[in-house]
Amino acid sequence: MSMHSKDETLLLCDPNVEVTDELLAELLGVRYKAYRELVDGLKALDIDLCWQFYKDGTAWLAKGPYTWTGPRGGKREYNTFWLSVWDGFFDVSVYFKDTERGEVLALPLDGSTLDLIRRAERMGKINTFPVTMRVCSETLPPDLLTLIEYKKSLAK
């Protein structure tokens, strides 16, 4: 079940129009400030932001890979979140395993975020649930970077 209503419009759907900071600033308006706050917070966490066009979703999405060198020298990558841009807002989704729900609920988060986590439904047969935060203003939800940082800590 989609959390978006049919009157909400997904943006960045043209594979030939590459995502740039200028384009994002134009599309996001005042929310671009929150986007930049996210980008700066990711840099502090050593997490990248990578835009790619996905044919199955027919849109450009950003993922947040955390990359490190494994014990044998190999490059390892662990995705921490997904970002999509909509008309009037952007969404950031962090996916956790069902078995991690208790640990996520134990994080220092505000009540509305804890309610969001409690209500998050398991995705079909996949043992994961999404925590999706919608950014509709020029400030980033304070718990978003906490969730991303915790997701990063799960990288093995």
For each residue, the residues with C-beta under 8 A, 3 or more apart:
1: 121
2:
3: 132
4: 8 10 86
5: 8
6:
7:
8: 4 5 86 87 88
9: 86 87
10: 4 13 59 84 85 86
11: 27 59 85 86 87
12: 17 19 27 59 60 84 85
13: 10 58 59 60
14: 17
15: 53 55 60
16:
17: 12 14 23
18: 23 51
19: 12 23 24 51 60 62
20: 23 24
21: 24 25
22: 25 26
23: 17 18 19 20 26 27
24: 19 20 21 27 28 32 35 85
25: 21 22 28 29 32
26: 22 23 29
27: 11 12 23 24 85
28: 24 25 31 32 34 35 85 90
29: 25 26 32
30: 33 137 138
31: 28 34 35 89 90 135 136 137 138
32: 24 25 28 29 35 36 138
33: 30 36 37 138 139
34: 28 31 37 38 90 135 137 138 139 140
35: 24 28 31 32 38 39 90 135
36: 32 33 39 40
37: 33 34 40 41 139 140
38: 34 35 41 42 49 83 92 135 140 144 145
39: 35 36 42 43 49
40: 36 37 43 44
41: 37 38 44 45 140 145 148
42: 38 39 45 47 48 49 64 148
43: 39 40 46 47
44: 40 41
45: 41 42 66 145 148 149 152
46: 43 66
47: 42 43 64 65 66 80 148 152
48: 42 64 65 66 67
49: 38 39 42 62 63 64 83
50: 62 63 64 65
51: 18 19 60 61 62
52: 60 61 62 63
53: 15 59 60
54: 57 58 59 60 61
55: 15 58
56:
57: 54 61
58: 13 54 55
59: 10 11 12 13 53 54 84
60: 12 13 15 19 51 52 53 54 85
61: 51 52 54 57 82 83 84
62: 19 49 50 51 52 82 83 84
63: 49 50 52 79 81 82 83
64: 42 47 48 49 50 79 80 81 82 83 148
65: 47 48 50 77 78 79 80
66: 45 46 47 48 77 78 79 80 152 155
67: 48 75 76 77 78
68: 75 76 155
69: 73 74 75 76
70: 73 74 75 76
71:
72:
73: 69 70
74: 69 70
75: 67 68 69 70
76: 67 68 69 70 155
77: 65 66 67
78: 65 66 67 152 154 155 156
79: 63 64 65 66 82
80: 47 64 65 66 94 148 151 152
81: 63 64 92 93 94 95 148 151
82: 61 62 63 64 79 92 93 95
83: 38 49 61 62 63 64 90 91 92 93
84: 10 12 59 61 62 90 91 93
85: 10 11 12 24 27 28 60 90
86: 4 8 9 10 11 89 90 91
87: 8 9 11
88: 8 136
89: 31 86 134 135 136
90: 28 31 34 35 83 84 85 86 134 135
91: 83 84 86 132 133 134 135
92: 38 81 82 83 132 133 135 144 148
93: 81 82 83 84 130 131 132 133
94: 80 81 130 131 132 147 148 151
95: 81 82 123 128 129 130 131
96: 100 101 104 128 129 131 151
97: 100 127 128
98: 101 122 127 128 129
99: 127
100: 96 97 103 104 154
101: 96 98 104 105 117 129
102: 105 106
103: 100 106 107 150
104: 96 100 101 107 117 131 147 150
105: 101 102 109 114 117 118
106: 102 103
107: 103 104 143 146 147 150
108: 146
109: 105 113 114 117 143 146 147
110: 113 114 142 143
111: 114 115
112: 115 116
113: 109 110 116 117 131 133 141 143 147
114: 105 109 110 111 117 118
115: 111 112 118 119
116: 112 113 119 120 131 132 133
117: 101 104 105 109 113 114 120 131
118: 105 114 115
119: 115 116
120: 116 117 129 130 131
121: 1 129
122: 98 126 127 128 129
123: 95 126 128 129 130
124:
125:
126: 122 123
127: 97 98 99 122
128: 95 96 97 98 122 123
129: 95 96 98 101 120 121 122 123
130: 93 94 95 120 123
131: 93 94 95 96 104 113 116 117 120 147
132: 3 91 92 93 94 116
133: 91 92 93 113 116 141 143 144 147
134: 89 90 91
135: 31 34 35 38 89 90 91 92 140 141 144
136: 31 88 89
137: 30 31 34
138: 30 31 32 33 34
139: 33 34 37
140: 34 37 38 41 135 144 145
141: 113 133 135 144
142: 110 145 146
143: 107 109 110 113 133 146 147
144: 38 92 133 135 140 141 147 148
145: 38 41 45 140 142 148 149
146: 107 108 109 142 143 149 150
147: 94 104 107 109 113 131 133 143 144 150 151
148: 41 42 45 47 64 80 81 92 94 144 145 151 152
149: 45 145 146 152 153
150: 103 104 107 146 147 153 154
151: 80 81 94 96 147 148 154
152: 45 47 66 78 80 148 149 155
153: 149 150
154: 78 100 150 151
155: 66 68 76 78 152
156: 78
